[in-house]
Amino acid sequence: MPNGESKNWIRFLVTLESFYILHGKWPTVVHLYPFFIKELQEKLTGRDFQRLQP
């Protein structure tokens, strides 16, 4: 990506924002592929990643 961000990260954000626009609420559960979960662990701080866990 031109700004250095991961394509997967950008797609993830677009998907979440689109869901919110269509349904008026944020999803409560998101199913992700294992490779993207690993990418999120690398991108987020440990504390922020733990906040995403159920």
VOBA-1610 file (N, C-alpha, C; in pm, whole numbers, padded with zeros to 5 digits, always signed):
BEGIN
Met+00085-00118+00000Met+00000+00000+00000Met+00089+00124+00000Pro+00045+00229-00063Pro+00126+00350-00072Pro+00167+00407+00064Asn+00080+00397+00164Asn+00112+00454+00295Asn+00185+00356+00385Gly+00222+00240+00333Gly+00297+00142+00410Gly+00213+00047+00492Glu+00082+00063+00489Glu-00006-00026+00565Glu-00026-00158+00490Ser-00059-00259+00564Ser-00089-00390+00509Ser-00221-00386+00433Lys-00226-00452+00318Lys-00351-00462+00243Lys-00459-00531+00327Asn-00418-00630+00404Asn-00514-00702+00488Asn-00573-00610+00594Trp-00491-00525+00653Trp-00537-00431+00755Trp-00638-00333+00695Ile-00608-00280+00578Ile-00698-00186+00512Ile-00831-00254+00479Arg-00826-00374+00426Arg-00949-00449+00395Arg-01031-00475+00520Phe-00963-00508+00628Phe-01030-00534+00755Phe-01105-00410+00803Leu-01038-00295+00798Leu-01102-00170+00841Leu-01221-00134+00752Val-01204-00150+00622Val-01314-00120+00529Val-01433-00212+00557Thr-01406-00338+00583Thr-01513-00433+00612Thr-01588-00395+00739Leu-01515-00360+00845Leu-01580-00320+00970Leu-01663-00193+00952Glu-01607-00094+00885Glu-01679+00031+00864Glu-01801+00011+00776Ser-01791-00073+00675Ser-01905-00102+00587Ser-02016-00170+00665Phe-01980-00264+00751Phe-02079-00332+00834Phe-02153-00230+00919Tyr-02078-00138+00979Tyr-02140-00037+01065Tyr-02235+00052+00985Ile-02194+00092+00867Ile-02279+00178+00783Ile-02407+00105+00743Leu-02396-00022+00707Leu-02512-00098+00663Leu-02608-00135+00776His-02553-00168+00894His-02635-00222+01002His-02653-00127+01121Gly-02578-00018+01125Gly-02592+00078+01234Gly-02535+00032+01366Lys-02456-00073+01366Lys-02391-00122+01488Lys-02263-00194+01448Trp-02175-00209+01543Trp-02048-00279+01517Trp-02070-00428+01536Pro-02000-00511+01460Pro-02014-00656+01480Pro-01962-00696+01618Thr-02022-00797+01673Thr-01977-00845+01804Thr-01881-00963+01790Val-01886-01032+01676Val-01797-01145+01650Val-01742-01130+01508Val-01613-01151+01494Val-01550-01146+01362Val-01466-01272+01348His-01489-01347+01243His-01412-01467+01214His-01297-01431+01122Leu-01174-01464+01162Leu-01055-01427+01086Leu-00971-01550+01055Tyr-00897-01542+00946Tyr-00802-01648+00913Tyr-00683-01641+01009Pro-00623-01755+01040Pro-00509-01758+01133Pro-00394-01665+01092Phe-00366-01653+00963Phe-00256-01565+00923Phe-00285-01419+00957Phe-00413-01379+00952Phe-00446-01241+00984Phe-00446-01218+01135Ile-00482-01318+01211Ile-00473-01306+01357Ile-00329-01281+01397Lys-00237-01355+01334Lys-00095-01334+01363Lys-00052-01193+01324Glu-00100-01145+01210Glu-00068-01009+01166Glu-00121-00905+01266Leu-00241-00927+01318Leu-00295-00835+01419Leu-00210-00836+01546Gln-00163-00953+01585Gln-00077-00961+01703Gln+00049-00880+01685Glu+00102-00877+01563Glu+00223-00801+01535Glu+00194-00651+01526Lys+00077-00614+01477Lys+00042-00474+01455Lys-00002-00404+01584Leu-00079-00474+01666Leu-00135-00415+01788Leu-00043-00439+01907Thr-00059-00356+02009Thr+00013-00381+02133Thr-00050-00504+02199Gly+00021-00566+02289Gly-00030-00684+02359Gly-00161-00654+02430Arg-00169-00537+02492Arg-00290-00499+02566Arg-00408-00480+02471Asp-00385-00412+02359Asp-00493-00391+02262Asp-00540-00522+02201Phe-00446-00612+02172Phe-00486-00741+02116Phe-00570-00819+02216Gln-00535-00817+02343Gln-00611-00889+02445Gln-00752-00834+02459Arg-00770-00706+02434Arg-00904-00645+02442Arg-00996-00701+02334Leu-00939-00754+02228Leu-01022-00811+02120Leu-01068-00951+02150Gln-01007-01016+02246Gln-01040-01154+02278Gln-01172-01161+02350Pro-01250-01271+02326Pro-01379-01287+02395Pro-01364-01311+02543
//
